[in-house]
């Protein structure tokens, strides 16, 4: 897809609002925060309405969004994780023993959807996370811990809003700029570039995406594998096979199904060998399932080709 068209769905939807939104901001018509997102998270001391207002404030302060009845953009916030964990102190002092302290850890997902000009729905998902010390060593008051979780939640929401804005920026970039971003120091920049290149199905990015399979960030490496599948270029089969040799058995399954989705003789031979020759049962089982998927798709493609060849 031409880079100028990559943001068409969002910009056309925004432009379709009755009045033009000032400054190019996107018009939000609805923010959803369900009570279900708070279930099983007793450390969060806020209501769904509190969270909705907190999200609205973060969105407005970003300058990227305005709120307008009937606006085409819908946002939904979900809390993925809210837990207590231990972390080392922020500053290391070699003269003192390293004592871990309890922190409030919160992770959220922010999903943005909008109707596009073709009658479908465009979707962007942004993640945010944050940690705050609970000061549990200094106070037994539950309110202190709740305050730490609420502060971490507010920071995680701001983080997700920033990530959403960065993804919108990535959609404005040219293919060349995105491929340059694949070597950026910030893993998020690499991640967002991969997402957009996958959406555009840019075959020219395949060599750089293959290099990202060895990214120091596991999340970026997984995203690169998904992008190669989306593009559907079989040049990725051999690097994905090599990737399986450096992963734990429990992480290999998704890669095997990625190899199967690309198909071809190399993928077929590898999966056939692995389903009986892998050293562990978990890998053999995953290889068997992936191989069966590949063969089924191969038969379906052959059947479709025969139908098309009939006069």
LOKOLPA-158759 format. One record per residue (C-alpha): residue number from 1; residue in three letters; x, y, z. Coordinates in steps of 0.5 Angstrom, whole numbers, plus 500, padded with zeros to 3 digits. Example, Ala and Ser with C-alpha at 12.3 -4.5 7.8 and 13.67 -1.06 7.14 Angstrom:
2
<1,ALA,<525,491,516>>,
<2,SER,<527,498,514>>,
END
This chain:
311
<1,UNK,<500,500,500>>,
<2,UNK,<502,507,498>>,
<3,UNK,<505,510,505>>,
<4,UNK,<500,516,503>>,
<5,UNK,<494,512,504>>,
<6,UNK,<496,508,510>>,
<7,UNK,<493,513,515>>,
<8,UNK,<487,514,510>>,
<9,UNK,<482,510,514>>,
<10,UNK,<483,514,520>>,
<11,UNK,<484,521,517>>,
<12,UNK,<478,520,512>>,
<13,UNK,<474,518,518>>,
<14,UNK,<476,524,522>>,
<15,UNK,<475,529,516>>,
<16,UNK,<468,526,516>>,
<17,UNK,<466,529,522>>,
<18,UNK,<461,535,521>>,
<19,UNK,<465,540,523>>,
<20,UNK,<473,540,522>>,
<21,UNK,<477,538,528>>,
<22,UNK,<482,544,530>>,
<23,UNK,<489,542,529>>,
<24,UNK,<488,535,526>>,
<25,UNK,<486,532,532>>,
<26,UNK,<482,526,532>>,
<27,UNK,<475,526,535>>,
<28,UNK,<473,521,540>>,
<29,UNK,<466,520,541>>,
<30,UNK,<466,514,546>>,
<31,UNK,<471,512,551>>,
<32,UNK,<470,505,554>>,
<33,UNK,<472,502,561>>,
<34,UNK,<468,496,563>>,
<35,UNK,<467,494,571>>,
<36,UNK,<470,487,568>>,
<37,UNK,<477,490,567>>,
<38,UNK,<477,491,575>>,
<39,UNK,<475,484,577>>,
<40,UNK,<480,480,580>>,
<41,UNK,<485,487,581>>,
<42,UNK,<483,489,589>>,
<43,UNK,<489,493,589>>,
<44,UNK,<486,498,584>>,
<45,UNK,<482,503,588>>,
<46,UNK,<478,507,583>>,
<47,UNK,<472,505,579>>,
<48,UNK,<471,504,572>>,
<49,UNK,<468,512,571>>,
<50,UNK,<475,514,575>>,
<51,UNK,<479,510,570>>,
<52,UNK,<475,513,564>>,
<53,UNK,<476,520,567>>,
<54,UNK,<483,519,568>>,
<55,UNK,<484,516,561>>,
<56,UNK,<480,522,558>>,
<57,UNK,<485,527,561>>,
<58,UNK,<491,523,559>>,
<59,UNK,<488,524,552>>,
<60,UNK,<487,531,552>>,
<61,UNK,<493,533,555>>,
<62,UNK,<497,529,549>>,
<63,UNK,<494,534,544>>,
<64,UNK,<492,529,539>>,
<65,UNK,<485,528,541>>,
<66,UNK,<479,532,542>>,
<67,UNK,<472,529,545>>,
<68,UNK,<466,531,541>>,
<69,UNK,<459,527,541>>,
<70,UNK,<458,523,535>>,
<71,UNK,<466,523,534>>,
<72,UNK,<468,517,530>>,
<73,UNK,<474,514,534>>,
<74,UNK,<472,509,540>>,
<75,UNK,<477,508,545>>,
<76,UNK,<477,502,550>>,
<77,UNK,<482,501,556>>,
<78,UNK,<483,494,559>>,
<79,UNK,<488,493,565>>,
<80,UNK,<492,487,564>>,
<81,UNK,<496,486,570>>,
<82,UNK,<496,490,577>>,
<83,UNK,<500,486,582>>,
<84,UNK,<505,487,587>>,
<85,UNK,<512,485,585>>,
<86,UNK,<519,486,588>>,
<87,UNK,<525,490,585>>,
<88,UNK,<532,492,586>>,
<89,UNK,<533,500,589>>,
<90,UNK,<533,505,583>>,
<91,UNK,<540,507,585>>,
<92,UNK,<546,502,586>>,
<93,UNK,<550,503,592>>,
<94,UNK,<556,498,592>>,
<95,UNK,<557,499,600>>,
<96,UNK,<550,497,601>>,
<97,UNK,<547,490,600>>,
<98,UNK,<542,490,595>>,
<99,UNK,<535,490,598>>,
<100,UNK,<529,489,594>>,
<101,UNK,<523,493,595>>,
<102,UNK,<516,492,594>>,
<103,UNK,<513,495,588>>,
<104,UNK,<506,496,584>>,
<105,UNK,<506,494,577>>,
<106,UNK,<501,496,572>>,
<107,UNK,<500,494,565>>,
<108,UNK,<494,496,561>>,
<109,UNK,<492,496,554>>,
<110,UNK,<489,501,550>>,
<111,UNK,<485,500,543>>,
<112,UNK,<483,505,538>>,
<113,UNK,<477,503,533>>,
<114,UNK,<474,507,528>>,
<115,UNK,<470,506,522>>,
<116,UNK,<474,507,515>>,
<117,UNK,<471,509,508>>,
<118,UNK,<470,502,506>>,
<119,UNK,<465,500,511>>,
<120,UNK,<470,496,516>>,
<121,UNK,<473,498,522>>,
<122,UNK,<481,500,523>>,
<123,UNK,<484,498,530>>,
<124,UNK,<490,500,533>>,
<125,UNK,<492,497,540>>,
<126,UNK,<497,500,544>>,
<127,UNK,<500,498,551>>,
<128,UNK,<503,502,557>>,
<129,UNK,<506,500,563>>,
<130,UNK,<509,503,570>>,
<131,UNK,<512,501,577>>,
<132,UNK,<511,505,583>>,
<133,UNK,<514,503,590>>,
<134,UNK,<509,501,595>>,
<135,UNK,<513,503,601>>,
<136,UNK,<510,497,604>>,
<137,UNK,<516,497,609>>,
<138,UNK,<514,504,612>>,
<139,UNK,<507,503,612>>,
<140,UNK,<502,498,614>>,
<141,UNK,<496,502,612>>,
<142,UNK,<492,499,606>>,
<143,UNK,<491,506,603>>,
<144,UNK,<498,507,602>>,
<145,UNK,<499,501,597>>,
<146,UNK,<492,503,594>>,
<147,UNK,<495,510,592>>,
<148,UNK,<502,507,589>>,
<149,UNK,<497,502,585>>,
<150,UNK,<493,508,583>>,
<151,UNK,<499,512,581>>,
<152,UNK,<502,507,577>>,
<153,UNK,<496,506,573>>,
<154,UNK,<496,513,572>>,
<155,UNK,<503,513,569>>,
<156,UNK,<501,506,565>>,
<157,UNK,<495,510,562>>,
<158,UNK,<500,516,560>>,
<159,UNK,<505,511,557>>,
<160,UNK,<499,507,553>>,
<161,UNK,<497,514,550>>,
<162,UNK,<504,516,548>>,
<163,UNK,<505,509,545>>,
<164,UNK,<498,510,541>>,
<165,UNK,<501,517,539>>,
<166,UNK,<507,514,536>>,
<167,UNK,<503,509,532>>,
<168,UNK,<499,514,529>>,
<169,UNK,<506,518,527>>,
<170,UNK,<509,511,524>>,
<171,UNK,<503,511,520>>,
<172,UNK,<505,518,517>>,
<173,UNK,<512,515,515>>,
<174,UNK,<514,513,508>>,
<175,UNK,<516,506,507>>,
<176,UNK,<524,508,507>>,
<177,UNK,<523,512,514>>,
<178,UNK,<520,506,517>>,
<179,UNK,<525,501,515>>,
<180,UNK,<530,506,518>>,
<181,UNK,<526,506,524>>,
<182,UNK,<528,498,524>>,
<183,UNK,<535,500,527>>,
<184,UNK,<533,505,532>>,
<185,UNK,<535,505,539>>,
<186,UNK,<528,505,542>>,
<187,UNK,<525,498,542>>,
<188,UNK,<518,501,541>>,
<189,UNK,<520,505,535>>,
<190,UNK,<522,499,532>>,
<191,UNK,<516,495,534>>,
<192,UNK,<511,501,531>>,
<193,UNK,<515,501,525>>,
<194,UNK,<514,493,524>>,
<195,UNK,<507,494,525>>,
<196,UNK,<506,499,520>>,
<197,UNK,<510,495,515>>,
<198,UNK,<506,489,516>>,
<199,UNK,<500,492,515>>,
<200,UNK,<503,495,508>>,
<201,UNK,<505,488,506>>,
<202,UNK,<512,491,504>>,
<203,UNK,<516,486,501>>,
<204,UNK,<522,490,500>>,
<205,UNK,<523,490,508>>,
<206,UNK,<523,483,508>>,
<207,UNK,<531,483,509>>,
<208,UNK,<531,488,515>>,
<209,UNK,<525,484,518>>,
<210,UNK,<529,478,518>>,
<211,UNK,<535,481,522>>,
<212,UNK,<530,483,527>>,
<213,UNK,<528,476,529>>,
<214,UNK,<535,477,533>>,
<215,UNK,<533,483,536>>,
<216,UNK,<535,484,543>>,
<217,UNK,<527,485,545>>,
<218,UNK,<523,479,545>>,
<219,UNK,<517,483,543>>,
<220,UNK,<520,486,537>>,
<221,UNK,<523,479,535>>,
<222,UNK,<516,476,535>>,
<223,UNK,<513,482,532>>,
<224,UNK,<518,481,526>>,
<225,UNK,<516,474,526>>,
<226,UNK,<509,476,525>>,
<227,UNK,<510,481,520>>,
<228,UNK,<514,476,516>>,
<229,UNK,<508,472,516>>,
<230,UNK,<503,477,514>>,
<231,UNK,<508,479,508>>,
<232,UNK,<508,472,506>>,
<233,UNK,<515,472,503>>,
<234,UNK,<518,465,503>>,
<235,UNK,<525,468,504>>,
<236,UNK,<523,468,512>>,
<237,UNK,<523,460,512>>,
<238,UNK,<530,459,513>>,
<239,UNK,<531,465,518>>,
<240,UNK,<525,462,522>>,
<241,UNK,<528,455,522>>,
<242,UNK,<534,458,525>>,
<243,UNK,<530,462,530>>,
<244,UNK,<527,455,533>>,
<245,UNK,<534,453,535>>,
<246,UNK,<535,458,540>>,
<247,UNK,<528,458,543>>,
<248,UNK,<526,454,549>>,
<249,UNK,<521,448,547>>,
<250,UNK,<515,452,550>>,
<251,UNK,<517,458,545>>,
<252,UNK,<518,454,539>>,
<253,UNK,<510,452,537>>,
<254,UNK,<508,459,535>>,
<255,UNK,<514,459,530>>,
<256,UNK,<513,453,527>>,
<257,UNK,<506,455,526>>,
<258,UNK,<509,461,522>>,
<259,UNK,<513,457,518>>,
<260,UNK,<507,452,516>>,
<261,UNK,<503,459,514>>,
<262,UNK,<509,461,509>>,
<263,UNK,<509,454,506>>,
<264,UNK,<514,451,501>>,
<265,UNK,<518,445,500>>,
<266,UNK,<523,447,506>>,
<267,UNK,<518,449,511>>,
<268,UNK,<515,442,509>>,
<269,UNK,<521,438,510>>,
<270,UNK,<523,441,516>>,
<271,UNK,<516,440,520>>,
<272,UNK,<516,433,517>>,
<273,UNK,<523,431,520>>,
<274,UNK,<521,435,527>>,
<275,UNK,<515,432,528>>,
<276,UNK,<518,425,529>>,
<277,UNK,<526,427,531>>,
<278,UNK,<525,433,536>>,
<279,UNK,<528,431,542>>,
<280,UNK,<522,433,547>>,
<281,UNK,<515,432,546>>,
<282,UNK,<512,439,546>>,
<283,UNK,<516,441,540>>,
<284,UNK,<514,434,537>>,
<285,UNK,<507,435,538>>,
<286,UNK,<507,443,536>>,
<287,UNK,<511,440,529>>,
<288,UNK,<506,435,528>>,
<289,UNK,<500,440,528>>,
<290,UNK,<504,445,524>>,
<291,UNK,<505,440,519>>,
<292,UNK,<498,438,518>>,
<293,UNK,<496,445,517>>,
<294,UNK,<501,446,512>>,
<295,UNK,<499,439,508>>,
<296,UNK,<491,441,509>>,
<297,UNK,<493,448,506>>,
<298,UNK,<497,445,500>>,
<299,UNK,<491,440,499>>,
<300,UNK,<486,446,499>>,
<301,UNK,<490,450,494>>,
<302,UNK,<491,444,489>>,
<303,UNK,<484,443,489>>,
<304,UNK,<483,450,488>>,
<305,UNK,<488,450,482>>,
<306,UNK,<484,444,479>>,
<307,UNK,<478,448,479>>,
<308,UNK,<480,454,476>>,
<309,UNK,<484,450,470>>,
<310,UNK,<477,447,468>>,
<311,UNK,<474,450,462>>,
END
